């Protein structure tokens, strides 16, 4: 996971009391996969426009 993502996750999810540590790790994993895929998609679109 990138530092950019970890900072975003900490800012938006942080220490919310309604998530257990296990749920938070699971949420972080699935959110990271979506984040990563969206970044790859943007990079691919940018490469295709040139």
MOPAC internal coordinates of N, CA, C and O (Angstrom, degrees):
PM7 1SCF
backbone

  N    0.0000 0     0.00 0     0.00 0    0    0    0
  C    1.4478 1     0.00 0     0.00 0    1    0    0
  C    1.5181 1   108.76 1     0.00 0    2    1    0
  O    1.2310 1   121.32 1   -39.63 1    3    2    1
  N    1.3051 1   115.08 1   140.37 1    3    2    1
  C    1.4587 1   119.18 1  -178.14 1    5    3    2
  C    1.5295 1   111.25 1   -79.60 1    6    5    3
  O    1.2310 1   121.13 1   -21.01 1    7    6    5
  N    1.3111 1   115.44 1   158.99 1    7    6    5
  C    1.4628 1   120.17 1   176.40 1    9    7    6
  C    1.5204 1   110.65 1   -62.97 1   10    9    7
  O    1.2310 1   120.45 1   143.80 1   11   10    9
  N    1.3345 1   116.75 1   -36.20 1   11   10    9
  C    1.4652 1   120.90 1   178.58 1   13   11   10
  C    1.5324 1   110.35 1   -59.92 1   14   13   11
  O    1.2310 1   120.76 1   133.67 1   15   14   13
  N    1.3233 1   116.16 1   -46.33 1   15   14   13
  C    1.4620 1   119.89 1   179.42 1   17   15   14
  C    1.5227 1   111.17 1   -65.43 1   18   17   15
  O    1.2310 1   120.30 1   134.50 1   19   18   17
  N    1.3287 1   117.04 1   -45.50 1   19   18   17
  C    1.4623 1   120.04 1  -178.61 1   21   19   18
  C    1.5268 1   111.45 1   -60.62 1   22   21   19
  O    1.2310 1   120.10 1   142.05 1   23   22   21
  N    1.3213 1   117.42 1   -37.95 1   23   22   21
  C    1.4656 1   121.03 1   177.20 1   25   23   22
  C    1.5222 1   110.33 1   -66.34 1   26   25   23
  O    1.2310 1   120.44 1   136.91 1   27   26   25
  N    1.3272 1   116.76 1   -43.09 1   27   26   25
  C    1.4625 1   120.83 1   177.99 1   29   27   26
  C    1.5282 1   110.44 1   -61.45 1   30   29   27
  O    1.2310 1   120.71 1   134.04 1   31   30   29
  N    1.3274 1   116.25 1   -45.96 1   31   30   29
  C    1.4645 1   120.95 1  -178.97 1   33   31   30
  C    1.5255 1   110.57 1   -61.65 1   34   33   31
  O    1.2310 1   120.27 1   135.04 1   35   34   33
  N    1.3135 1   117.09 1   -44.96 1   35   34   33
  C    1.4656 1   120.98 1   179.75 1   37   35   34
  C    1.5222 1   110.94 1   -62.27 1   38   37   35
  O    1.2310 1   120.38 1   141.18 1   39   38   37
  N    1.3175 1   116.88 1   -38.82 1   39   38   37
  C    1.4650 1   120.78 1  -179.09 1   41   39   38
  C    1.5225 1   111.42 1   -69.39 1   42   41   39
  O    1.2310 1   120.17 1   138.02 1   43   42   41
  N    1.3182 1   117.27 1   -41.98 1   43   42   41
  C    1.4617 1   120.33 1  -172.92 1   45   43   42
  C    1.5233 1   114.42 1   -94.06 1   46   45   43
  O    1.2310 1   119.75 1   154.08 1   47   46   45
  N    1.3008 1   118.08 1   -25.92 1   47   46   45
  C    1.4634 1   121.03 1   179.15 1   49   47   46
  C    1.5221 1   109.93 1  -109.77 1   50   49   47
  O    1.2310 1   121.09 1   128.81 1   51   50   49
  N    1.3210 1   115.53 1   -51.19 1   51   50   49
  C    1.4617 1   121.64 1   174.12 1   53   51   50
  C    1.5119 1   114.50 1    47.95 1   54   53   51
  O    1.2310 1   121.30 1    46.63 1   55   54   53
  N    1.3016 1   115.12 1  -133.37 1   55   54   53
  C    1.4676 1   121.97 1  -175.65 1   57   55   54
  C    1.5230 1   111.22 1  -101.23 1   58   57   55
  O    1.2310 1   120.26 1  -130.59 1   59   58   57
  N    1.3102 1   117.10 1    49.41 1   59   58   57
  C    1.4651 1   120.36 1   178.29 1   61   59   58
  C    1.5279 1   109.46 1   -65.34 1   62   61   59
  O    1.2310 1   120.19 1   -50.23 1   63   62   61
  N    1.3247 1   117.25 1   129.77 1   63   62   61
  C    1.4668 1   119.88 1  -175.10 1   65   63   62
  C    1.5285 1   114.49 1   -72.83 1   66   65   63
  O    1.2310 1   119.79 1   166.45 1   67   66   65
  N    1.3206 1   118.01 1   -13.55 1   67   66   65
  C    1.4643 1   118.71 1  -176.52 1   69   67   66
  C    1.5203 1   113.62 1   -89.42 1   70   69   67
  O    1.2310 1   119.31 1  -174.01 1   71   70   69
  N    1.3314 1   118.92 1     5.99 1   71   70   69
  C    1.4624 1   122.57 1   174.18 1   73   71   70
  C    1.5251 1   109.16 1  -115.62 1   74   73   71
  O    1.2310 1   120.61 1   -47.40 1   75   74   73
  N    1.3317 1   116.44 1   132.60 1   75   74   73
  C    1.4652 1   119.17 1   171.06 1   77   75   74
  C    1.5289 1   107.22 1   -75.52 1   78   77   75
  O    1.2310 1   120.33 1   -12.09 1   79   78   77
  N    1.3178 1   116.97 1   167.91 1   79   78   77
  C    1.4703 1   119.98 1   179.00 1   81   79   78
  C    1.5259 1   110.89 1   -61.46 1   82   81   79
  O    1.2310 1   120.52 1   140.70 1   83   82   81
  N    1.3190 1   116.61 1   -39.30 1   83   82   81
  C    1.4653 1   120.39 1   178.65 1   85   83   82
  C    1.5273 1   110.87 1   -64.67 1   86   85   83
  O    1.2310 1   120.30 1   136.23 1   87   86   85
  N    1.3302 1   117.04 1   -43.77 1   87   86   85
  C    1.4659 1   120.66 1   178.28 1   89   87   86
  C    1.5246 1   111.04 1   -64.20 1   90   89   87
  O    1.2310 1   120.91 1   141.14 1   91   90   89
  N    1.3256 1   115.86 1   -38.86 1   91   90   89
  C    1.4659 1   120.13 1  -179.92 1   93   91   90
  C    1.5258 1   111.05 1   -64.37 1   94   93   91
  O    1.2310 1   120.20 1   138.82 1   95   94   93
  N    1.3262 1   117.21 1   -41.18 1   95   94   93
  C    1.4698 1   120.49 1   178.13 1   97   95   94
  C    1.5270 1   111.08 1   -65.99 1   98   97   95
  O    1.2310 1   120.62 1   140.24 1   99   98   97
  N    1.3242 1   116.41 1   -39.76 1   99   98   97
  C    1.4629 1   120.20 1   177.79 1  101   99   98
  C    1.5247 1   110.43 1   -65.43 1  102  101   99
  O    1.2310 1   120.52 1   135.48 1  103  102  101
  N    1.3215 1   116.61 1   -44.52 1  103  102  101
  C    1.4606 1   121.17 1   177.42 1  105  103  102
  C    1.5236 1   110.69 1   -61.10 1  106  105  103
  O    1.2310 1   120.42 1   138.77 1  107  106  105
  N    1.3244 1   116.81 1   -41.23 1  107  106  105
  C    1.4654 1   121.12 1   179.32 1  109  107  106
  C    1.5246 1   110.85 1   -62.61 1  110  109  107
  O    1.2310 1   120.46 1   137.96 1  111  110  109
  N    1.3258 1   116.73 1   -42.04 1  111  110  109
  C    1.4663 1   120.66 1  -179.40 1  113  111  110
  C    1.5207 1   111.39 1   -63.68 1  114  113  111
  O    1.2310 1   120.51 1   129.51 1  115  114  113
  N    1.3291 1   116.64 1   -50.49 1  115  114  113
  C    1.4633 1   119.39 1  -177.75 1  117  115  114
  C    1.5255 1   112.05 1   -68.43 1  118  117  115
  O    1.2310 1   120.53 1   143.98 1  119  118  117
  N    1.3297 1   116.59 1   -36.02 1  119  118  117
  C    1.4661 1   119.74 1   177.12 1  121  119  118
  C    1.5202 1   109.96 1   -67.03 1  122  121  119
  O    1.2310 1   120.04 1   140.85 1  123  122  121
  N    1.3326 1   117.53 1   -39.15 1  123  122  121
  C    1.4579 1   121.39 1   177.65 1  125  123  122
  C    1.5250 1   110.94 1   -61.01 1  126  125  123
  O    1.2310 1   120.32 1   136.13 1  127  126  125
  N    1.3265 1   116.99 1   -43.87 1  127  126  125
  C    1.4661 1   119.80 1  -179.74 1  129  127  126
  C    1.5270 1   110.74 1   -61.17 1  130  129  127
  O    1.2310 1   120.22 1   137.44 1  131  130  129
  N    1.3193 1   117.18 1   -42.56 1  131  130  129
  C    1.4657 1   120.56 1   177.86 1  133  131  130
  C    1.5255 1   110.78 1   -65.82 1  134  133  131
  O    1.2310 1   120.19 1   137.14 1  135  134  133
  N    1.3236 1   117.24 1   -42.86 1  135  134  133
  C    1.4703 1   122.90 1   178.57 1  137  135  134
  C    1.5237 1   109.93 1   -59.00 1  138  137  135
  O    1.2310 1   121.12 1   129.35 1  139  138  137
  N    1.3315 1   115.47 1   -50.65 1  139  138  137
  C    1.4632 1   121.35 1  -178.57 1  141  139  138
  C    1.5269 1   111.13 1   -59.79 1  142  141  139
  O    1.2310 1   120.46 1   134.00 1  143  142  141
  N    1.3270 1   116.73 1   -46.00 1  143  142  141
  C    1.4576 1   120.33 1  -179.22 1  145  143  142
  C    1.5204 1   111.91 1   -65.07 1  146  145  143
  O    1.2310 1   120.14 1   142.67 1  147  146  145
  N    1.3331 1   117.34 1   -37.33 1  147  146  145
  C    1.4650 1   119.37 1   178.49 1  149  147  146
  C    1.5225 1   110.76 1   -67.26 1  150  149  147
  O    1.2310 1   120.26 1   142.75 1  151  150  149
  N    1.3293 1   117.10 1   -37.25 1  151  150  149
  C    1.4736 1   120.81 1   177.43 1  153  151  150
  C    1.5213 1   110.92 1   -66.09 1  154  153  151
  O    1.2310 1   120.72 1   138.51 1  155  154  153
  N    1.3251 1   116.23 1   -41.49 1  155  154  153
  C    1.4629 1   119.97 1   178.28 1  157  155  154
  C    1.5191 1   110.48 1   -63.52 1  158  157  155
  O    1.2310 1   120.36 1   140.00 1  159  158  157
  N    1.3219 1   116.91 1   -40.00 1  159  158  157
  C    1.4551 1   121.28 1   179.49 1  161  159  158
  C    1.5275 1   110.61 1   -63.41 1  162  161  159
  O    1.2310 1   120.51 1   136.58 1  163  162  161
  N    1.3290 1   116.63 1   -43.42 1  163  162  161
  C    1.4647 1   120.42 1   178.07 1  165  163  162
  C    1.5215 1   111.39 1   -63.13 1  166  165  163
  O    1.2310 1   120.70 1   137.49 1  167  166  165
  N    1.3302 1   116.27 1   -42.51 1  167  166  165
  C    1.4664 1   120.17 1   179.11 1  169  167  166
  C    1.5211 1   110.58 1   -63.13 1  170  169  167
  O    1.2310 1   120.41 1   139.15 1  171  170  169
  N    1.3241 1   116.81 1   -40.85 1  171  170  169
  C    1.4595 1   121.03 1   179.64 1  173  171  170
  C    1.5267 1   110.25 1   -64.19 1  174  173  171
  O    1.2310 1   120.15 1   136.37 1  175  174  173
  N    1.3386 1   117.32 1   -43.63 1  175  174  173
  C    1.4637 1   121.12 1   178.17 1  177  175  174
  C    1.5229 1   110.65 1   -61.29 1  178  177  175
  O    1.2310 1   120.33 1   138.39 1  179  178  177
  N    1.3245 1   116.98 1   -41.61 1  179  178  177
  C    1.4616 1   120.71 1  -179.75 1  181  179  178
  C    1.5218 1   111.22 1   -65.20 1  182  181  179
  O    1.2310 1   120.08 1   142.71 1  183  182  181
  N    1.3208 1   117.45 1   -37.29 1  183  182  181
  C    1.4626 1   120.63 1   178.84 1  185  183  182
  C    1.5252 1   111.36 1   -69.55 1  186  185  183
  O    1.2310 1   120.46 1   145.04 1  187  186  185
  N    1.3288 1   116.73 1   -34.96 1  187  186  185
  C    1.4586 1   120.46 1  -177.84 1  189  187  186
  C    1.5226 1   112.63 1   -73.64 1  190  189  187
  O    1.2310 1   119.77 1   159.80 1  191  190  189
  N    1.3274 1   118.04 1   -20.20 1  191  190  189
  C    1.4599 1   120.12 1  -178.44 1  193  191  190
  C    1.5216 1   112.32 1   -81.69 1  194  193  191
  O    1.2310 1   120.28 1   167.23 1  195  194  193
  N    1.3203 1   117.07 1   -12.77 1  195  194  193
  C    1.4691 1   119.89 1  -179.51 1  197  195  194
  C    1.4984 1   111.86 1   -99.51 1  198  197  195
  O    1.2310 1   120.10 1   180.00 1  199  198  197

